[in-house]
Amino acid sequence: MEYNLADLFESVVDVVPDREALVYLDHPGTGAERRLTYAGLDAAANRVAHHLVDSGIRPGEHLGLHLYNGVEYLQTVLACLKARIVPVNVNYRYVEDELVYLYRDADLAALVFDAEFEGRVAGALSRAAGLRHLLRVGEGGERVPGAVPFAAAEASGSPGRGFPARSGDDQFIIYTGGTTGMPKGVMWRQEDLFFAGLGGGAPTGEPVKAPEELAERVAAGGSGITFFPTPPLMHGTSTLTAFIGFNFGQRVVLHRKFVPEEVLRTVEREKVTSMSLVGDAMLRPLIDALAGPLKGTDCSALFSVSSSGAIMSETVRRQFRELVPNALLLNNFGSSESGFNGTATGDSGPERGFRIRVNARTRVVDPATHEPVAAGEVGRVAQCGHVPLGYYNDPVKTAETFFRRDGQRWVLLGDMATVDEDGVVTVLGRGSQCINTGGEKVYPEEVEQALKAHPDVYDALVAGVPDARWGNHVAAVVQLRAGAPRLSLADLQSHCRTRLAGYKVPRRLVITDTIQRSPSGKADYRWAREVAGAAAQP
């Protein structure tokens, strides 16, 4: 047995076959749900895997998942892993041209898609000649000829295993769009992914020392943990969160979409213990619901709420702690390219910055020499050891991001940071979003945290706007809290000056009804720049 994700999953199934593995609520509030034990999920994945093999999809070929959250998503990922087919996530917000790019860039041989996306899939297919097998989840029309209904595919496959031997070298690809540019496929060896992002490195416990040890831990432990990844599974973090739950024999709860009131009802009913989300964009609506229509919801089982991809601001964390005092709030730091890097320290916040206690494999390095920077100097976050192989189909970006030093593979992340004498890393922000104003560097995340500390600000994004004198100046795009008085630029400048150096204070304010973010809550800086730039025109 190797550190192969399908092997590891099957080893867990064999020791806790009757334990509940997955609870799925199709349309929250309707009562529609599915519950699968570990043995049931294993058999369901086997059926789809055998269907794919019988349909001619070969080991090493790529299958796209163009789906909302659901049993079918995780079932198909497991099916791919079992049959040594490479799963590839597809952002369901992409329009036709973006889908064509991803289908072709990822060399997809097969696609599982939600019937709701049938129109866009049909439009993209004529320009994606390599796609030869399609499965449709849900009821659809005839817009995608030849698409096999998922239920029929599942029924046609054998529930038994009977797959060839697998390897820790088998791949798992996570496409990441970031905030700029076209999406890039991060190529992970499954063994590396297990140790970097799926609990094998055990950031809060002992690392797994042998593949067989995982099932031994599950057999010896209890089943009291329920994971609830609330963002879309199409983003790597949510899928990895679900697999952390599976790897340790715990229960995973899913909703089709993020509906704050229904999330809280599920937390109460299913006694959710660990919930993941993305920053204030998801935590604020939960606070509003807890303070309003769902006041009194029993969240006593909830002991951790973690965020990746965006920071939960100190103001919002304080509001949530007042409502759910038993829950530990964790700002985790990581990426599709590195897995888990670390967790924010207790003193992390607007005054001291986003401070991270990183793992032993993370460094802050000079981006040119790749040598560690001295304490207090600005560099880029890098990680060594269990890191991806590179970007699929992109040798240029691979050479820019991945390197070898001291006999180890390294990945150079886009995050600028400093490190102190104790090894604590302060993340400044993405270098690609850095605003150069009169030679001074301003990282949007720092200004956003200051803005969101204002009691009347619900959400905010910051971008640079061209300035004839300074090159760029800082512009704030702000969504106010419902019922709040309209703030002026002077109001927010006075607020920010108590927290930020003068050159970081916004020089332009745009009030908007809604801040545009990805479905997972990540910042859309292209949109913010467009909105701020349009407001700057005469």
C-alpha positions in Angstrom: 0.0 0.0 0.0 1.2 3.5 -0.9 0.2 7.0 -0.1 -2.4 6.9 -2.7 -5.7 8.7 -1.9 -7.9 5.9 -3.2 -5.9 3.3 -1.3 -6.1 5.4 1.9 -9.9 5.9 1.5 -10.5 2.2 1.0 -8.4 1.3 4.0 -10.7 3.6 6.1 -13.8 2.1 4.6 -12.6 -1.4 5.6 -12.4 -0.5 9.3 -15.5 1.6 9.6 -17.8 0.5 6.8 -21.1 1.3 8.7 -20.0 4.7 9.9 -21.8 7.7 8.3 -19.5 9.3 5.8 -21.5 11.9 3.9 -24.7 13.9 4.5 -25.9 15.9 1.6 -28.7 18.5 1.6 -29.8 19.1 -2.0 -31.9 22.2 -1.6 -31.7 23.4 2.0 -35.1 23.9 3.5 -36.9 21.3 1.3 -36.0 18.3 3.4 -34.4 16.5 0.4 -31.2 14.8 1.6 -28.9 11.8 1.1 -26.9 9.9 3.7 -24.1 7.5 2.8 -22.1 5.3 5.0 -18.4 4.7 4.2 -19.3 1.4 2.6 -22.1 3.0 0.6 -19.9 5.9 -0.6 -17.2 3.4 -1.6 -19.7 1.3 -3.6 -21.2 4.4 -5.3 -17.7 5.5 -6.3 -16.8 2.1 -7.6 -19.8 2.1 -9.9 -18.9 5.3 -11.5 -15.2 4.3 -11.8 -16.1 1.1 -13.6 -18.4 3.0 -15.9 -15.6 5.4 -16.8 -13.2 2.5 -17.4 -15.8 0.6 -19.5 -16.4 3.8 -21.5 -12.7 3.9 -22.5 -11.3 6.5 -20.1 -7.8 5.4 -19.4 -5.4 5.8 -16.4 -3.7 9.2 -16.6 -6.4 10.9 -18.7 -8.2 13.9 -17.3 -11.9 14.3 -16.2 -13.5 17.7 -15.5 -16.0 18.3 -12.7 -18.3 21.1 -13.8 -20.7 20.8 -10.8 -22.4 22.4 -7.9 -21.7 20.7 -4.5 -23.3 17.3 -4.2 -22.8 13.6 -3.6 -21.9 13.3 -7.3 -18.9 15.6 -7.0 -17.1 13.7 -4.2 -18.3 10.4 -5.7 -16.8 11.2 -9.0 -13.5 12.4 -7.5 -13.2 9.1 -5.6 -14.1 7.2 -8.8 -11.3 9.0 -10.7 -8.8 8.2 -7.9 -9.8 4.6 -7.9 -9.5 4.2 -11.7 -6.2 6.3 -11.8 -8.1 9.0 -13.8 -7.0 12.6 -13.0 -9.8 14.8 -11.6 -9.9 18.4 -12.6 -12.1 21.1 -11.0 -14.0 23.4 -13.3 -15.2 26.8 -12.1 -19.0 26.8 -12.7 -19.0 30.6 -13.1 -17.0 30.5 -16.3 -18.6 31.6 -19.5 -18.3 29.8 -22.7 -14.9 31.1 -23.8 -13.3 30.5 -20.4 -14.7 27.0 -20.5 -13.2 26.4 -23.9 -9.8 27.5 -22.6 -9.9 25.2 -19.5 -11.3 22.2 -21.4 -8.5 22.5 -23.9 -5.7 23.5 -21.5 -6.5 20.6 -19.2 -6.8 18.2 -22.1 -10.1 16.9 -20.7 -11.1 13.5 -22.1 -14.3 13.3 -20.0 -16.6 15.8 -18.3 -19.3 15.4 -15.6 -21.5 18.5 -15.6 -24.6 19.8 -13.9 -27.7 20.0 -16.1 -28.0 23.7 -15.1 -24.8 24.4 -17.1 -25.9 22.5 -20.2 -26.2 25.6 -22.4 -22.6 26.7 -21.7 -21.2 23.2 -22.0 -23.0 22.7 -25.4 -21.5 26.0 -26.7 -18.0 25.0 -25.6 -18.0 21.4 -26.9 -17.5 22.3 -30.6 -14.2 23.9 -29.7 -13.0 21.2 -27.4 -12.4 18.2 -29.7 -10.6 16.1 -27.1 -13.7 15.7 -25.0 -15.2 12.3 -25.9 -17.3 11.2 -22.9 -19.9 13.2 -20.9 -22.0 12.6 -17.9 -25.0 14.8 -17.0 -26.1 15.2 -13.4 -29.8 16.1 -13.2 -32.6 16.3 -15.7 -31.6 18.0 -19.0 -32.7 18.3 -22.6 -30.9 17.4 -25.8 -28.5 20.3 -25.9 -25.5 18.0 -25.3 -26.0 15.0 -27.6 -24.6 11.8 -26.3 -24.4 12.9 -22.6 -25.0 9.9 -20.4 -27.3 10.5 -17.4 -25.3 10.2 -14.2 -27.8 7.9 -12.6 -27.7 5.5 -15.6 -23.9 5.5 -15.6 -23.9 4.7 -11.9 -26.4 1.9 -12.3 -24.3 0.3 -15.1 -21.1 0.0 -13.1 -20.1 -2.7 -10.7 -20.2 -1.9 -7.0 -17.1 -4.0 -6.3 -13.5 -2.8 -6.5 -11.2 -4.9 -8.7 -9.0 -2.0 -9.9 -5.3 -2.3 -10.9 -2.6 -1.3 -8.4 -2.2 2.4 -7.8 0.7 4.6 -6.9 1.6 7.6 -4.7 2.8 9.2 -8.0 -0.8 9.2 -9.4 -1.8 12.8 -10.0 -4.5 15.2 -8.7 -4.9 18.5 -10.6 -6.3 21.7 -9.0 -7.1 24.5 -11.4 -6.6 27.9 -9.7 -7.6 31.2 -11.3 -6.3 33.4 -8.5 -7.2 37.1 -9.0 -5.6 37.7 -12.4 -4.8 35.9 -15.6 -6.1 32.6 -17.0 -6.6 29.6 -14.7 -3.5 27.3 -14.1 -3.6 23.6 -13.4 -1.5 22.8 -10.3 -0.2 19.2 -10.7 0.1 17.3 -7.4 1.5 13.8 -6.7 -1.1 12.3 -4.4 1.5 11.4 -1.8 2.7 15.1 -1.7 -0.9 16.3 -1.5 -1.7 14.0 1.4 1.2 15.4 3.4 0.8 19.0 2.3 -3.0 19.5 2.5 -4.9 16.4 3.5 -3.8 15.9 7.1 -0.9 13.5 6.6 1.5 16.1 7.9 -0.8 16.5 11.0 -0.3 20.2 11.8 -2.0 19.6 15.1 -0.7 16.1 15.9 1.7 13.4 14.9 2.5 13.0 11.2 1.4 9.7 9.6 4.4 7.5 9.4 3.1 4.7 7.2 0.0 4.3 4.9 -1.4 1.5 7.0 -1.3 3.8 10.1 -4.2 5.9 8.8 -6.8 3.1 9.1 -5.3 2.1 12.5 -5.9 5.6 13.8 -9.5 5.6 12.5 -10.2 2.2 14.1 -8.8 3.3 17.4 -10.5 6.7 17.4 -14.1 7.9 17.7 -16.4 9.4 15.2 -17.4 12.6 17.0 -16.2 15.1 14.3 -18.5 16.5 11.6 -16.8 18.6 8.9 -18.9 21.2 7.1 -17.1 22.7 4.1 -19.5 25.5 3.1 -17.7 27.0 0.0 -18.1 25.3 -3.5 -16.2 22.1 -3.9 -15.0 23.5 -7.3 -12.4 25.4 -5.2 -9.6 23.1 -4.0 -9.9 24.0 -0.3 -13.4 22.6 0.1 -12.6 19.4 -1.6 -9.5 19.0 0.4 -11.4 19.7 3.6 -13.9 16.9 2.7 -11.0 14.5 2.1 -9.4 15.4 5.5 -12.7 14.3 7.0 -12.7 11.0 5.0 -9.0 10.3 5.8 -9.8 10.3 9.5 -13.1 8.5 9.3 -15.2 11.5 10.2 -18.5 12.7 8.8 -18.8 15.3 6.0 -21.9 17.5 5.5 -22.6 19.4 2.3 -25.1 21.9 1.0 -25.6 22.5 -2.7 -25.2 26.2 -2.3 -24.3 28.6 0.6 -27.5 29.9 2.2 -26.6 31.4 5.6 -29.9 30.6 7.4 -29.8 26.9 6.2 -26.1 26.6 7.1 -27.0 27.5 10.7 -30.0 25.1 10.8 -27.7 22.4 9.6 -25.1 23.3 12.2 -27.7 22.8 14.9 -29.4 19.7 13.5 -26.3 17.8 12.5 -24.3 19.0 15.5 -21.5 20.3 13.2 -18.2 20.5 15.0 -15.9 22.0 12.4 -16.9 24.4 9.6 -14.8 26.0 6.9 -15.6 29.1 5.0 -13.9 32.0 3.1 -13.4 35.2 5.1 -15.9 37.9 6.0 -18.0 37.4 2.9 -19.3 34.2 4.4 -19.0 34.9 8.1 -20.8 38.2 8.1 -24.1 36.7 6.7 -23.9 34.0 9.4 -23.6 36.7 12.0 -26.5 38.7 10.6 -28.7 35.5 10.7 -27.6 34.6 14.2 -28.3 38.1 15.4 -31.6 38.3 13.6 -34.0 35.6 12.3 -32.0 32.6 13.7 -31.2 34.1 17.1 -31.0 31.3 19.6 -29.8 28.6 17.1 -27.9 26.0 19.0 -24.2 26.1 17.9 -22.9 24.5 21.0 -21.3 21.6 19.1 -19.3 23.9 16.9 -15.7 24.2 18.2 -13.8 25.5 15.1 -14.5 27.8 12.2 -11.6 28.1 9.8 -11.1 30.4 6.8 -8.7 30.0 3.8 -8.4 32.2 0.8 -9.5 35.3 2.6 -9.1 36.7 6.1 -11.8 36.9 8.8 -11.3 40.4 10.0 -10.9 41.1 13.8 -14.1 43.1 13.9 -16.1 40.3 12.4 -14.4 37.6 14.5 -15.3 39.6 17.6 -18.9 39.8 16.6 -19.1 36.1 16.0 -17.4 35.2 19.3 -20.1 37.2 21.1 -22.7 35.0 19.5 -20.8 31.7 19.5 -18.3 31.9 22.4 -17.3 28.2 22.3 -16.0 28.3 18.7 -12.4 28.8 17.9 -11.8 31.0 14.9 -8.8 30.1 12.7 -7.4 32.2 9.9 -5.4 29.5 7.9 -2.8 30.4 5.3 -2.2 28.2 2.3 -2.8 27.9 -1.4 -3.5 25.5 -4.3 0.3 25.5 -4.9 1.4 24.8 -1.3 -1.4 23.2 0.6 -1.4 24.2 4.3 1.3 26.7 5.4 0.1 27.8 8.9 -2.4 29.5 11.1 -2.7 33.1 12.2 -1.4 33.9 15.7 -3.6 35.2 18.5 -2.2 38.7 18.1 -2.8 38.8 14.4 -4.9 41.8 13.4 -5.1 45.3 12.0 -2.4 46.6 14.4 0.3 44.0 13.9 -0.7 42.5 10.6 -1.6 39.0 9.4 0.9 37.1 11.4 1.3 33.3 10.7 2.9 30.6 12.8 4.1 28.6 9.8 5.1 24.9 9.4 8.7 23.8 9.3 8.7 23.7 5.5 7.8 27.3 4.9 10.3 30.2 4.5 10.4 33.8 3.3 13.0 34.1 0.5 14.4 36.6 -1.9 12.5 36.0 -5.1 15.6 36.4 -7.3 18.2 34.3 -5.3 15.7 32.0 -3.5 17.9 32.6 -0.3 16.1 33.2 3.0 15.7 36.9 3.8 16.9 38.4 7.1 14.5 39.2 9.8 12.4 42.2 8.9 13.2 42.2 5.2 10.5 41.8 2.6 10.5 38.6 0.5 8.1 36.0 -0.9 6.7 33.0 0.9 8.1 29.7 -0.3 7.6 26.1 0.7 9.8 23.0 0.2 9.4 19.2 0.4 5.8 18.1 -0.5 5.0 20.6 -3.2 3.4 20.2 -6.7 5.3 19.1 -9.8 4.4 22.4 -11.6 1.6 23.8 -13.7 0.0 21.5 -16.3 0.8 22.5 -19.9 2.7 25.7 -18.8 6.5 25.2 -18.7 7.1 29.0 -18.5 5.0 29.6 -15.4 6.3 26.4 -13.9 9.9 27.7 -14.3 8.9 31.0 -12.7 7.2 29.4 -9.7 8.9 26.1 -8.9 12.6 25.6 -8.3 15.2 23.3 -6.7 17.5 24.2 -3.8 19.5 22.1 -1.4 18.3 18.9 -3.2 14.6 19.7 -2.5 11.7 20.9 -4.6 10.4 24.4 -3.7 7.4 26.5 -4.7 7.5 30.3 -4.7 4.2 31.8 -3.8 2.9 35.2 -4.8 2.5 36.4 -1.2 5.0 39.1 0.0 6.0 38.8 3.7 8.5 39.4 6.4 9.7 37.1 9.1 10.7 38.0 12.7 13.4 36.5 14.9 11.0 34.0 16.3 10.1 32.7 12.8 6.6 34.2 12.8 5.7 35.3 9.2 3.7 38.5 8.6 2.0 38.3 5.3 1.7 41.6 3.5 -0.3 40.6 0.5 -0.2 39.4 -3.0 2.6 41.0 -4.9 0.5 41.1 -8.1 -2.0 43.3 -6.3 0.5 45.6 -4.6 -0.2 49.4 -5.3 2.8 51.6 -6.0 2.0 55.1 -4.9 4.8 57.5 -5.1 7.3 54.7 -4.6 5.6 53.4 -1.5 4.1 49.9 -1.5 0.6 49.4 -0.4 -1.0 45.9 0.0 -4.8 46.0 -0.5 -5.4 43.4 2.2 -4.0 45.7 4.9 -6.2 48.6 3.9 -9.2 46.4 3.6 -8.8 45.1 7.2 -8.7 48.7 8.4 -11.8 49.7 6.4 -13.8 46.7 7.7 -13.0 47.7 11.3 -15.4 50.6 10.8 -18.8 49.6 12.3 -20.8 50.8 9.2 -18.6 49.0 6.6 -20.0 45.6 5.6 -17.3 44.7 3.0 -14.5 46.4 1.1 -12.0 45.9 -1.7 -9.0 48.1 -2.4 -7.3 48.7 -5.8 -4.9 51.2 -7.4 -6.2 53.9 -9.7 -3.8 55.8 -12.1 -2.6 59.1 -10.7 -0.7 61.7 -12.7 1.5 62.7 -9.7 1.9 59.5 -7.7 1.6 56.9 -10.4 -1.3 55.3 -8.5 -3.4 56.2 -5.6 -5.4 54.0 -3.2 -9.1 53.6 -4.0 -11.6 51.9 -1.8 -14.8 50.1 -3.1 -17.1 49.8 -0.1 -20.4 48.1 0.7 -22.1 49.6 3.7 -24.0 47.7 6.3 -27.8 47.8 5.7 -29.3 50.9 7.3 -26.0 52.6 7.9 -25.7 56.3 7.1 -23.8 57.1 3.9 -20.1 57.6 4.7 -18.0 60.2 3.1 -14.4 59.8 2.0 -13.4 62.1 4.9 -15.2 59.8 7.4 -13.2 56.8 6.2 -10.0 58.6 6.0 -10.2 59.8 9.6 -11.0 56.2 10.6 -8.1 54.7 8.6 -5.5 57.3 9.8 -5.7 55.8 13.3 -4.6 52.4 11.9 -2.6 53.1 8.7 0.3 55.3 7.6 -0.8 58.3 5.6 0.2 57.0 2.2 -2.0 53.9 2.7 -5.1 55.9 3.4 -7.7 55.7 0.5 -7.8 58.8 -1.7 -11.0 57.7 -3.5 -14.2 56.1 -2.2 -16.8 54.3 -4.3 -19.9 53.1 -2.5 -21.5 50.1 -4.1 -24.6 48.0 -3.3 -22.6 44.7 -3.4 -19.0 43.8 -3.4 -18.3 41.2 -6.2 -16.5 38.1 -5.0 -16.1 34.6 -6.3 -18.7 32.0 -5.0 -16.2 31.0 -2.4 -15.8 34.6 -1.1 -12.4 35.3 -2.7 -11.7 38.9 -3.8 -12.3 39.9 -7.4 -9.7 42.6 -7.8 -10.2 43.0 -11.5 -13.8 44.0 -10.8 -12.6 46.4 -8.0 -10.1 48.1 -10.4 -12.8 48.5 -13.1 -15.3 50.0 -10.6 -12.7 52.3 -9.0 -11.3 53.4 -12.4 -14.7 54.1 -13.8 -15.5 56.3 -10.8 -12.3 58.2 -11.4 -13.3 59.3 -14.9 -14.7 62.8 -15.4 
